[in-house]
């Protein structure tokens, strides 16, 4: 089964020096792996939070499947539910 994940960047802003924060939402249709484009050149942290009404028996809670720092254009995640994400980096 192919994973379809969509991700929307909601906001980008500078925080300290050259560091930025981005956040958005993601939707997923299976528990396989895919990636989120954070809009950052280098992603130093990505936090995922599933939406409360998405959890059901047999679902895969969202988690990041990568080491940091890394390119922010394709941060691998695994999830079978939708939710929100928060990232920072350069």
C-alpha positions in Angstrom: 0.0 0.0 0.0 1.4 3.4 -1.0 1.6 6.1 1.6 0.1 9.4 0.7 1.1 12.2 3.0 0.3 15.8 2.5 2.0 18.6 4.5 1.2 22.3 4.6 3.5 24.9 6.0 1.5 27.3 8.1 4.1 29.8 9.1 7.8 30.6 8.9 9.5 33.1 11.2 13.0 34.1 12.5 13.6 33.5 16.2 17.3 33.9 17.1 19.9 34.9 14.6 19.8 32.6 11.6 17.4 30.1 13.3 13.8 29.8 12.0 10.6 28.1 13.2 8.1 26.5 10.9 4.9 24.6 11.6 2.1 23.0 9.8 -0.2 20.1 9.4 0.1 16.6 7.9 -2.3 13.9 6.7 -1.5 10.3 6.2 -3.3 7.3 4.8 -1.2 4.3 5.9 1.6 3.4 8.4 4.4 3.4 5.8 7.1 6.0 5.7 7.1 9.3 3.9 8.6 12.8 4.4 7.7 16.3 5.4 9.1 19.3 3.7 9.7 21.8 6.6 10.7 24.7 4.3 14.1 24.9 6.2 17.5 24.4 4.5 18.7 22.5 7.5 16.3 21.0 10.0 17.6 20.6 13.6 14.4 19.3 15.2 11.0 18.1 14.1 8.2 17.4 16.5 5.0 15.5 15.4 1.7 15.5 17.3 -1.3 13.4 16.1 -4.7 14.9 16.4 -6.8 13.5 19.2 -9.6 12.3 17.0 -7.2 10.5 14.7 -6.2 7.7 17.1 -8.0 4.4 16.8 -7.1 0.7 17.2 -4.4 -0.3 14.8 -3.1 3.2 14.0 0.6 4.1 13.9 1.4 7.1 16.1 3.5 9.6 14.2 7.3 9.5 14.7 10.4 11.0 13.0 12.5 8.3 11.3 15.8 10.3 11.0 18.8 11.8 12.7 19.4 15.5 13.1 20.6 17.9 11.7 19.6 17.0 8.2 18.1 18.6 5.0 14.8 20.2 5.8 13.3 19.4 2.4 12.5 15.8 3.1 12.4 14.7 6.8 11.3 11.1 6.9 8.3 10.3 9.1 6.1 7.2 9.8 2.4 7.7 10.6 -1.0 6.4 9.8 -2.9 9.4 11.2 -2.9 13.2 10.6 -1.7 15.8 12.9 0.5 18.9 13.4 4.2 19.4 13.1 6.7 21.9 14.5 10.3 22.3 13.2 13.3 24.6 13.8 16.6 25.0 12.0 18.3 27.2 9.4 
